[in-house]
């Protein structure tokens, strides 16, 4: 069986990756919403796969309607 290794980012790296603030990530965790995360003691990590999935799920594609 082949296992796929998952990469993780710190909250600062995740904030830079998504162009969101660290404060936004902290508020989302406090309110139990937003991107899934992993707690390792006091350290918080975000899966790159989860970050990409979250961004894809919130993608908006405008209709190509002409006037």
NORKA-V505227 format. One record per residue. RES is the residue in one small letter. PHI is phi in radians with two decimals (NA if undefined). PSI is psi in whole degrees, 0 to 359 (NA if undefined). OMEGA is omega in whole degrees, -180 to 180 (none if undefined). Layout:
BEGIN
res:phi:psi:omega
RES:PHI:PSI:OMEGA
RES:PHI:PSI:OMEGA
END
This chain:
BEGIN
res:phi:psi:omega
x:NA:131:-180
x:-1.66:128:180
x:-1.79:142:179
x:-1.65:122:-180
x:-1.41:133:-179
x:-1.70:135:176
x:-1.64:145:-179
x:-2.18:154:178
x:-2.18:154:171
x:-1.28:171:179
x:-1.13:326:178
x:-1.18:318:177
x:-1.13:318:179
x:-1.12:321:178
x:-1.10:317:178
x:-1.15:320:-180
x:-1.07:321:-176
x:-1.71:354:-175
x:1.08:31:174
x:-1.90:165:-179
x:-1.49:156:174
x:-1.06:322:178
x:-1.00:318:179
x:-1.05:316:179
x:-1.09:318:-180
x:-1.18:319:177
x:-1.11:317:179
x:-1.07:318:178
x:-1.12:317:-180
x:-1.05:322:-178
x:-1.65:10:178
x:0.95:50:178
x:-2.49:176:175
x:1.59:211:-174
x:-1.41:135:177
x:-1.02:149:-179
x:-2.51:169:179
x:-2.10:134:175
x:-1.83:126:175
x:-2.14:91:-172
x:1.19:239:177
x:-1.62:349:-178
x:-1.37:141:178
x:-2.03:134:179
x:-2.29:146:178
x:-2.07:132:177
x:-1.26:135:177
x:-1.05:321:179
x:-1.08:318:179
x:-1.15:320:178
x:-1.09:315:179
x:-1.14:319:179
x:-1.12:319:179
x:-1.10:316:179
x:-1.11:318:-180
x:-1.15:322:-179
x:-1.19:336:-179
x:-1.81:15:179
x:-1.30:134:178
x:-2.02:125:178
x:-1.96:109:-180
x:-1.13:147:176
x:-1.20:148:178
x:-1.66:65:179
x:-1.64:134:177
x:-1.69:151:-178
x:-1.36:NA:none
END
